[in-house]
């Protein structure tokens, strides 16, 4: 049985209010796992509200690795949203392709 690359190198757990740090090998393995996922949370024009953060929190607790779809058209704004989510929920940014963000937080 092949062991996962995430098993061999544990992610560095953050202090409260900081984003999780992943190595490039861990990020690559997570991108491969995320390929088959569908977005579980959609961010609308209202942006990052408390209700959206609660929904993302629940999805991370349930799934560890999630995809989000952001309706905002500007790439810089999407990057800011991703950074804000990661810092507030102690998650790691895995990937951003277009309007889809991939986040990871171990259970």
N, C-alpha and C positions, 0 to 999 in steps of 0.2 A: 504494500500500500504506500503510495507516494505521500510524503508529508508536505503540508502547506508551508510556504515561505513565511507566513505570518506566525506559524508555530515556533520556528527556529529563532526569530528575532522579534521580541515583544515590542509593541509601539511604546514610545516614551510618554507616560501619562502626564498630563499637564497639571499645573497649579490651577486653582479655581479662577475662571475668567480668562484662560489662555487656550489657544488652539493646540490640538494634539499634533505631535511631530511624527512623520513617517519617513522611513528611508526610501530611496528610489526603488529598491527591490520590492519593498512592501507595497508601495504605490502602484507598481507595475502589476503585481498579483491582484490587487484590488480592482484595477481597471479591467483586468481579464474577467473577474467575477461579476463586475457591474455591467458588462456588455449585454447580458441577457435580461437585465432588469428594465422595468417600465417605471416612469416617474410616479411616485406615490403622493407627492405634494405639489400643488400648482400655486405659484405666487402671482397674484393679479396686480392690477394697477394701484391698489392700496398699499402695496409694498410689504415690508416686513413688520407685521402687526404682532401683538401679543398672542392672538389666536393662532396665527401661522406658526409662531415659535413653539407653542404648545403642541401643535400637530406634528411639527418636525421632531420635537422631543419624543413624542410617542412613537413615531416611526423609527427613530434611532434605537429606542429601547426594544422594540419588537424585531427589528431587522438588522441592526448594526451598520449595514451598507445600504444607502438609499440614493435614489435619483430625485432631483427636484427640477421642475420646469418653471422658468422665470419669464414673465411676459414683457419685462422691460427690454427695450430695444438697444440700449447703449451698453457696450461691452464693459466700460469702466464702472458703470453703475452695478452691473451684474457681479463684477469682481468685488466691489464694496459690500454688496449683499452677502456674498459667500464668506468674506472675511468676518463680517458682523455675526453671522450664524455660527461660524466656527469658534469665535471667541466667546460668545454668550453660552453656547452649549458644549464647550470643550470637545469639539469634533475636529476632524482633519479633512482638509480639502483634498480630494483624490484627483478630480478632473473637471474641466469646464470645456464643453464643446458646444458652441453656439449658445442656445438658451437653456441648455441642460447642465445642471451641476451634479456632481457625485460627491457625497460626504460619507465619512466613516467615523464611528465611535464604538470601541469595544464595549460589550455588555458587562 
